[in-house]
Amino acid sequence: FLERGVIKNSVNFPETYMPLSTAHRIIIANKNVPNMIGQITEVLASKKINISDMINKHCGEIAYNIIDTDSTIEDQQVEALRKIDGVVMVRIVC
């Protein structure tokens, strides 16, 4: 989890694995409600950040996303993602 954002054997989060496809990875936990993925991808697209690979899993009321991008995610994008209503956690892991 700490190095790549992969989750195994968790009670509160879904088991989530995605091989690293780029050198840039962000993980996002959010409430499991409609349009969260749309809002997240809109923030990235507005800064011309291309998503190379992505996985979204949910466990009850929480959803967990691993997103690999083709470019670095700056602090401004991290803050914009955190401001989305329903986002619980945003972290860059590499």
OpenMM code with the backbone's topology and positions (N, CA, C; nanometers):
from openmm import Vec3, app, unit

residues = "PHE LEU GLU ARG GLY VAL ILE LYS ASN SER VAL ASN PHE PRO GLU THR TYR MET PRO LEU SER THR ALA HIS ARG ILE ILE ILE ALA ASN LYS ASN VAL PRO ASN MET ILE GLY GLN ILE THR GLU VAL LEU ALA SER LYS LYS ILE ASN ILE SER ASP MET ILE ASN LYS HIS CYS GLY GLU ILE ALA TYR ASN ILE ILE ASP THR ASP SER THR ILE GLU ASP GLN GLN VAL GLU ALA LEU ARG LYS ILE ASP GLY VAL VAL MET VAL ARG ILE VAL CYS".split()
positions = [
    Vec3(0.0819, -0.1198, 0.0000),
    Vec3(0.0000, 0.0000, 0.0000),
    Vec3(0.0861, 0.1260, 0.0000),
    Vec3(0.1852, 0.1312, 0.0853),
    Vec3(0.2661, 0.2524, 0.0960),
    Vec3(0.3459, 0.2815, -0.0306),
    Vec3(0.3953, 0.1785, -0.0963),
    Vec3(0.4799, 0.1999, -0.2131),
    Vec3(0.4028, 0.2148, -0.3435),
    Vec3(0.2966, 0.1376, -0.3642),
    Vec3(0.2263, 0.1358, -0.4927),
    Vec3(0.0756, 0.1562, -0.4816),
    Vec3(0.0221, 0.1687, -0.3596),
    Vec3(-0.1205, 0.1898, -0.3424),
    Vec3(-0.2043, 0.0640, -0.3511),
    Vec3(-0.1393, -0.0514, -0.3583),
    Vec3(-0.2090, -0.1795, -0.3689),
    Vec3(-0.2685, -0.2167, -0.2329),
    Vec3(-0.3910, -0.2678, -0.2331),
    Vec3(-0.4569, -0.3072, -0.1077),
    Vec3(-0.4842, -0.4571, -0.1115),
    Vec3(-0.4409, -0.5252, -0.0055),
    Vec3(-0.4687, -0.6679, 0.0119),
    Vec3(-0.5222, -0.6901, 0.1525),
    Vec3(-0.6213, -0.7753, 0.1648),
    Vec3(-0.6740, -0.8200, 0.2938),
    Vec3(-0.7180, -0.7061, 0.3856),
    Vec3(-0.7896, -0.6097, 0.3329),
    Vec3(-0.8400, -0.4995, 0.4140),
    Vec3(-0.9869, -0.5220, 0.4463),
    Vec3(-1.0278, -0.4785, 0.5622),
    Vec3(-1.1675, -0.4886, 0.6022),
    Vec3(-1.2477, -0.3715, 0.5466),
    Vec3(-1.1894, -0.2514, 0.5459),
    Vec3(-1.2615, -0.1299, 0.5107),
    Vec3(-1.2469, -0.0862, 0.3657),
    Vec3(-1.1487, -0.1400, 0.2947),
    Vec3(-1.1244, -0.1016, 0.1566),
    Vec3(-1.1267, -0.2260, 0.0681),
    Vec3(-1.1623, -0.2092, -0.0597),
    Vec3(-1.1647, -0.3243, -0.1501),
    Vec3(-1.0240, -0.3709, -0.1858),
    Vec3(-1.0086, -0.5007, -0.2054),
    Vec3(-0.8798, -0.5519, -0.2520),
    Vec3(-0.8572, -0.4975, -0.3929),
    Vec3(-0.7433, -0.4320, -0.4118),
    Vec3(-0.7178, -0.3631, -0.5378),
    Vec3(-0.5725, -0.3820, -0.5777),
    Vec3(-0.5521, -0.4327, -0.6989),
    Vec3(-0.4173, -0.4503, -0.7520),
    Vec3(-0.4144, -0.4033, -0.8965),
    Vec3(-0.3130, -0.3265, -0.9305),
    Vec3(-0.2901, -0.2862, -1.0682),
    Vec3(-0.1392, -0.2737, -1.0878),
    Vec3(-0.0842, -0.3447, -1.1861),
    Vec3(0.0593, -0.3317, -1.2114),
    Vec3(0.0924, -0.1877, -1.2480),
    Vec3(0.2085, -0.1427, -1.2063),
    Vec3(0.2531, -0.0071, -1.2356),
    Vec3(0.2808, 0.0046, -1.3853),
    Vec3(0.2155, 0.1007, -1.4518),
    Vec3(0.2341, 0.1155, -1.5966),
    Vec3(0.3120, 0.2417, -1.6342),
    Vec3(0.3269, 0.3349, -1.5400),
    Vec3(0.4057, 0.4560, -1.5632),
    Vec3(0.4806, 0.4895, -1.4344),
    Vec3(0.5546, 0.5973, -1.4379),
    Vec3(0.6280, 0.6407, -1.3184),
    Vec3(0.5458, 0.7362, -1.2319),
    Vec3(0.4191, 0.7580, -1.2689),
    Vec3(0.3348, 0.8542, -1.1980),
    Vec3(0.2041, 0.7871, -1.1557),
    Vec3(0.1845, 0.7755, -1.0243),
    Vec3(0.0638, 0.7087, -0.9725),
    Vec3(0.0027, 0.7919, -0.8612),
    Vec3(-0.1289, 0.8033, -0.8679),
    Vec3(-0.2047, 0.8710, -0.7631),
    Vec3(-0.3143, 0.7754, -0.7161),
    Vec3(-0.3397, 0.7769, -0.5865),
    Vec3(-0.4487, 0.6959, -0.5331),
    Vec3(-0.5512, 0.7898, -0.4700),
    Vec3(-0.6771, 0.7534, -0.4872),
    Vec3(-0.7862, 0.8363, -0.4378),
    Vec3(-0.8912, 0.7465, -0.3746),
    Vec3(-0.9307, 0.7802, -0.2532),
    Vec3(-1.0442, 0.7145, -0.1882),
    Vec3(-1.1574, 0.8155, -0.1839),
    Vec3(-1.2776, 0.7694, -0.2134),
    Vec3(-1.3921, 0.8591, -0.2162),
    Vec3(-1.5193, 0.7855, -0.1753),
    Vec3(-1.6231, 0.8636, -0.1482),
    Vec3(-1.7534, 0.8035, -0.1221),
    Vec3(-1.7994, 0.7349, -0.2494),
    Vec3(-1.8647, 0.6222, -0.2347),
    Vec3(-1.9120, 0.5439, -0.3488),
    Vec3(-2.0469, 0.5991, -0.3952),
    Vec3(-2.0401, 0.7107, -0.4680),
    Vec3(-2.1604, 0.7769, -0.5196),
    Vec3(-2.1411, 0.8074, -0.6682),
    Vec3(-2.2507, 0.8282, -0.7416),
    Vec3(-2.2393, 0.8572, -0.8842),
    Vec3(-2.1579, 0.9832, -0.9133),
    Vec3(-2.0917, 0.9827, -1.0276),
    Vec3(-2.0172, 1.0936, -1.0865),
    Vec3(-1.8842, 1.1250, -1.0197),
    Vec3(-1.8373, 1.0424, -0.9291),
    Vec3(-1.7063, 1.0684, -0.8690),
    Vec3(-1.5954, 1.0516, -0.9734),
    Vec3(-1.5999, 0.9441, -1.0507),
    Vec3(-1.4964, 0.9213, -1.1527),
    Vec3(-1.4955, 1.0366, -1.2533),
    Vec3(-1.6133, 1.0820, -1.2924),
    Vec3(-1.6223, 1.1939, -1.3857),
    Vec3(-1.5567, 1.3201, -1.3317),
    Vec3(-1.5800, 1.3492, -1.2046),
    Vec3(-1.5208, 1.4678, -1.1435),
    Vec3(-1.3688, 1.4544, -1.1312),
    Vec3(-1.3238, 1.3367, -1.0951),
    Vec3(-1.1798, 1.3123, -1.0816),
    Vec3(-1.1102, 1.3267, -1.2168),
    Vec3(-1.1651, 1.2611, -1.3190),
    Vec3(-1.1013, 1.2681, -1.4508),
    Vec3(-1.1103, 1.4085, -1.5104),
    Vec3(-1.2143, 1.4841, -1.4769),
    Vec3(-1.2255, 1.6217, -1.5245),
    Vec3(-1.1125, 1.7084, -1.4705),
    Vec3(-1.0775, 1.6918, -1.3435),
    Vec3(-0.9660, 1.7674, -1.2849),
    Vec3(-0.8370, 1.7355, -1.3598),
    Vec3(-0.8123, 1.6085, -1.3853),
    Vec3(-0.6900, 1.5695, -1.4562),
    Vec3(-0.6920, 1.6191, -1.6000),
    Vec3(-0.8049, 1.6046, -1.6680),
    Vec3(-0.8148, 1.6473, -1.8075),
    Vec3(-0.7998, 1.7986, -1.8221),
    Vec3(-0.8503, 1.8738, -1.7254),
    Vec3(-0.8410, 2.0199, -1.7338),
    Vec3(-0.6969, 2.0687, -1.7301),
    Vec3(-0.6074, 1.9868, -1.6765),
    Vec3(-0.4645, 2.0198, -1.6727),
    Vec3(-0.3861, 1.9402, -1.7767),
    Vec3(-0.4594, 1.8799, -1.8705),
    Vec3(-0.3990, 1.8028, -1.9804),
    Vec3(-0.3152, 1.6854, -1.9309),
    Vec3(-0.3595, 1.6231, -1.8216),
    Vec3(-0.2926, 1.5043, -1.7680),
    Vec3(-0.3630, 1.3821, -1.8253),
    Vec3(-0.2897, 1.3019, -1.9009),
    Vec3(-0.3460, 1.1829, -1.9626),
    Vec3(-0.3406, 1.0648, -1.8669),
    Vec3(-0.4506, 0.9912, -1.8580),
    Vec3(-0.4562, 0.8701, -1.7760),
    Vec3(-0.4072, 0.7539, -1.8599),
    Vec3(-0.3026, 0.6884, -1.8135),
    Vec3(-0.2456, 0.5737, -1.8833),
    Vec3(-0.3198, 0.4449, -1.8470),
    Vec3(-0.3539, 0.4313, -1.7185),
    Vec3(-0.4247, 0.3129, -1.6697),
    Vec3(-0.4987, 0.3525, -1.5434),
    Vec3(-0.6084, 0.2825, -1.5158),
    Vec3(-0.6894, 0.3183, -1.3994),
    Vec3(-0.7720, 0.1984, -1.3557),
    Vec3(-0.7917, 0.1885, -1.2242),
    Vec3(-0.8810, 0.0871, -1.1703),
    Vec3(-0.9640, 0.1524, -1.0605),
    Vec3(-1.0905, 0.1133, -1.0544),
    Vec3(-1.1819, 0.1648, -0.9528),
    Vec3(-1.2546, 0.0460, -0.8923),
    Vec3(-1.2454, 0.0326, -0.7610),
    Vec3(-1.3147, -0.0749, -0.6883),
    Vec3(-1.3893, -0.0120, -0.5722),
    Vec3(-1.4928, -0.0797, -0.5266),
    Vec3(-1.5635, -0.0266, -0.4106),
    Vec3(-1.5921, -0.1362, -0.3095),
    Vec3(-1.6085, -0.0928, -0.1855),
    Vec3(-1.6433, -0.1807, -0.0742),
    Vec3(-1.7450, -0.1036, 0.0096),
    Vec3(-1.8715, -0.1358, -0.0075),
    Vec3(-1.9749, -0.0638, 0.0650),
    Vec3(-1.9799, 0.0815, 0.0232),
    Vec3(-1.9625, 0.1713, 0.1179),
    Vec3(-1.9761, 0.3143, 0.0921),
    Vec3(-1.8476, 0.3816, 0.0455),
    Vec3(-1.7371, 0.3064, 0.0376),
    Vec3(-1.6081, 0.3630, -0.0018),
    Vec3(-1.5637, 0.3049, -0.1364),
    Vec3(-1.5126, 0.3930, -0.2229),
    Vec3(-1.4522, 0.3504, -0.3492),
    Vec3(-1.3038, 0.3868, -0.3445),
    Vec3(-1.2239, 0.3098, -0.4177),
    Vec3(-1.0788, 0.3275, -0.4163),
    Vec3(-1.0297, 0.3251, -0.5604),
    Vec3(-0.9485, 0.4216, -0.5954),
    Vec3(-0.8993, 0.4364, -0.7319),
    Vec3(-0.7470, 0.4377, -0.7343),
    Vec3(-0.6912, 0.3647, -0.8284),
    Vec3(-0.5492, 0.3738, -0.8590),
    Vec3(-0.5420, 0.4296, -1.0006),
    Vec3(-0.4689, 0.5388, -1.0179),
    Vec3(-0.4611, 0.6045, -1.1484),
    Vec3(-0.3143, 0.6268, -1.1838),
    Vec3(-0.2716, 0.5689, -1.2964),
    Vec3(-0.1381, 0.5938, -1.3506),
    Vec3(-0.1520, 0.6983, -1.4608),
    Vec3(-0.0652, 0.7995, -1.4569),
    Vec3(-0.0717, 0.9067, -1.5558),
    Vec3(0.0589, 0.9153, -1.6339),
    Vec3(0.0498, 0.9816, -1.7492),
    Vec3(0.1679, 0.9964, -1.8339),
    Vec3(0.2594, 1.1091, -1.7884),
    Vec3(0.2123, 1.1917, -1.6956),
    Vec3(0.2940, 1.3039, -1.6495),
    Vec3(0.2773, 1.3236, -1.4991),
    Vec3(0.3618, 1.4061, -1.4449),
    Vec3(0.3608, 1.4354, -1.3024),
    Vec3(0.2331, 1.5072, -1.2617),
    Vec3(0.1835, 1.4738, -1.1453),
    Vec3(0.0680, 1.5418, -1.0890),
    Vec3(0.1196, 1.6437, -0.9879),
    Vec3(0.0893, 1.7683, -1.0136),
    Vec3(0.1385, 1.8780, -0.9309),
    Vec3(0.0508, 1.8971, -0.8070),
    Vec3(0.1024, 1.9716, -0.7114),
    Vec3(0.0289, 1.9995, -0.5876),
    Vec3(-0.1071, 2.0644, -0.6139),
    Vec3(-0.1161, 2.1484, -0.7178),
    Vec3(-0.2435, 2.2143, -0.7486),
    Vec3(-0.3501, 2.1128, -0.7870),
    Vec3(-0.3125, 2.0108, -0.8640),
    Vec3(-0.4086, 1.9080, -0.9019),
    Vec3(-0.4501, 1.8240, -0.7817),
    Vec3(-0.3545, 1.7942, -0.6937),
    Vec3(-0.3849, 1.7196, -0.5719),
    Vec3(-0.4859, 1.7979, -0.4886),
    Vec3(-0.4636, 1.9274, -0.4728),
    Vec3(-0.5567, 2.0104, -0.3947),
    Vec3(-0.6932, 2.0179, -0.4609),
    Vec3(-0.6973, 2.0283, -0.5941),
    Vec3(-0.8250, 2.0316, -0.6654),
    Vec3(-0.9013, 1.9005, -0.6460),
    Vec3(-0.8295, 1.7884, -0.6469),
    Vec3(-0.8936, 1.6586, -0.6235),
    Vec3(-0.9473, 1.6489, -0.4811),
    Vec3(-0.8720, 1.6985, -0.3853),
    Vec3(-0.9149, 1.6955, -0.2452),
    Vec3(-1.0403, 1.7793, -0.2219),
    Vec3(-1.0594, 1.8823, -0.3025),
    Vec3(-1.1743, 1.9716, -0.2856),
    Vec3(-1.3043, 1.9137, -0.3419),
    Vec3(-1.2954, 1.8057, -0.4169),
    Vec3(-1.4168, 1.7433, -0.4704),
    Vec3(-1.4975, 1.6881, -0.3540),
    Vec3(-1.6241, 1.7260, -0.3475),
    Vec3(-1.7118, 1.6776, -0.2418),
    Vec3(-1.7236, 1.5257, -0.2502),
    Vec3(-1.6872, 1.4577, -0.1442),
    Vec3(-1.6929, 1.3119, -0.1411),
    Vec3(-1.5565, 1.2454, -0.1459),
    Vec3(-1.4520, 1.3209, -0.1812),
    Vec3(-1.3169, 1.2652, -0.1816),
    Vec3(-1.2683, 1.2583, -0.0369),
    Vec3(-1.2227, 1.1413, 0.0027),
    Vec3(-1.1782, 1.1175, 0.1394),
    Vec3(-1.0271, 1.1316, 0.1530),
    Vec3(-0.9522, 1.0856, 0.0507),
    Vec3(-0.8063, 1.0836, 0.0584),
    Vec3(-0.7481, 1.0888, -0.0815),
    Vec3(-0.6410, 1.1656, -0.0972),
    Vec3(-0.5647, 1.1721, -0.2219),
    Vec3(-0.4177, 1.1599, -0.1848),
    Vec3(-0.3471, 1.0719, -0.2551),
    Vec3(-0.2052, 1.0551, -0.2249),
    Vec3(-0.1294, 1.0165, -0.3508),
    Vec3(-0.0167, 1.0798, -0.3722),
    Vec3(0.0733, 1.0426, -0.4818),
    Vec3(0.1691, 0.9392, -0.4255),
    Vec3(0.1794, 0.8245, -0.4932),
    Vec3(0.2668, 0.7183, -0.4421),
    Vec3(0.3942, 0.7046, -0.5235),
    Vec3(0.3975, 0.7564, -0.6447),
    Vec3(0.5239, 0.7601, -0.7204),
    Vec3(0.5093, 0.8552, -0.8363),
] * unit.nanometer
topology = app.Topology()
chain = topology.addChain("A")
for resn in residues:
    res = topology.addResidue(resn, chain)
    for name in ("N", "CA", "C"):
        topology.addAtom(name, app.Element.getBySymbol(name[0]), res)
